[in-house]
Amino acid sequence: MTTQFAGFSKLDRLQRINYIVENSPLTADKKGSFEDYCATGGEQQVLFQDMIENYIGNFPIPMGIVPHILINGESCIVPFVTEESSVVAAASKAAKYWATRGGFKAEVASMTKKGQVHFTWNGNPDRISKIFQGIRQKLFQATSELTEKMRQRGGGITEIQLLDKTSELPDYYQIDVSFETADAMGANFINSCLETIATVLQQLPDLNFGDNRVEIIMSILSNYTPDCIVRCFVECPVTSLTEWHKELTGYAFATKFKQAIDIANLDISRAVTHNKGIMNGVDAVLLATGNDWRATAASVHAYASKDGRYRGLTTIQLTDETFRYELELPLAVGIVGGITRIHPVIEKTLAIMNYPNARKLMMIAAASGLANNFSAIASLITTGIQEGHMKMHLFNILNQLHVSHTERERVISQFNGTTVSYAAVKDYLKQICIER
Ligand code: MEV
């Protein structure tokens, strides 16, 4: 086995797979599995091959549908891409529940994104702040060609500021740039603008004279998007909260629900899991639409700690009469740019959602997150989570145990309405094998 190899990227796909077989425990008979998930149309396959470096094959993740999320009075069919068994079922259950109670109300508060040029300047801090207004104009001018198309679409650079950070790090400043990116997430657009700004800064005679020099450290968008905010809530009379769990009155359900939210607000261990449940829905939509879920996850979790303590992202208002449950989160998403227009499935998932713009996609993702979270909390405070989760996970267990069709049918009927576990399924299979 060799551990070092130069030129892997120069190999073609099959040569790379052969290399892996020779240099890893992967056996030659498993090679074919990389073909299983290749796109049947040759042209589509090329799209995948060109997306990343050192490509060897496609990695499938299931896509399911949440058939009816009512958002601002409009029914939306939402594709979810997720590997977790119970996510689609949980979102669908909450979506159905809330569809008869007014549905999800959502709004986008703002869609501003930010980028930063980090640099040092060894001149007098008073001087740079005095002359910055003039510099700012030059930076707008220098980027005007780059931003022209985006401006035509209603976006562009909306603000350029100088931030003096010299008290935190010697000679350190930021050019903090605000962007509107219309229907794009905008990462490439933002980074191109920032790199242009950086080049101009380095050349400005006002800053580069004598011993004074601008040294660029880096230019990059910020994935923290506290000004790209979507809000979504559900609301109903407390008395109508009875259906979820027949044994609890609406008031008892709402009170316990509120306790769960209060706990997510005060305890980080619970808050992280609470927010993970929200991201189950959000990420499933982001994946289905080719959006950068790593960027949004980073932003969402930073936002959860914006007041100095990590909290759950939902808030609850409970009176004797009304239950109102709200989610607020930063979501920078796009329906153009990145892989959204080239991935052969994303074209279809956007069609399923009736071609949302970025603003609407933010609302769909937020409603999906709130649906998943509502389902999780409602289960946690009543039946517990495992009943629903393991019911869905049963199929994974059956597939893992390679059962026959008849055995599968018998196991499903045996575990209908009872608690599923891997050990219990295995025991039952042993029993029915003896019977045969
Ligand atoms: C599981 O994927 C998500 C939950 O843990 C979320 C939660 O605890 O709120 C059920």
Boltz pocket constraint, residues with backbone or C-beta under 6 A from the ligand:
constraints:
  - pocket:
      binder: B
      contacts: [[A, 84], [A, 273], [A, 274], [A, 275], [A, 276], [A, 277], [A, 278], [A, 280], [A, 373], [A, 376], [A, 377], [A, 380], [A, 385]]
      max_distance: 6.0
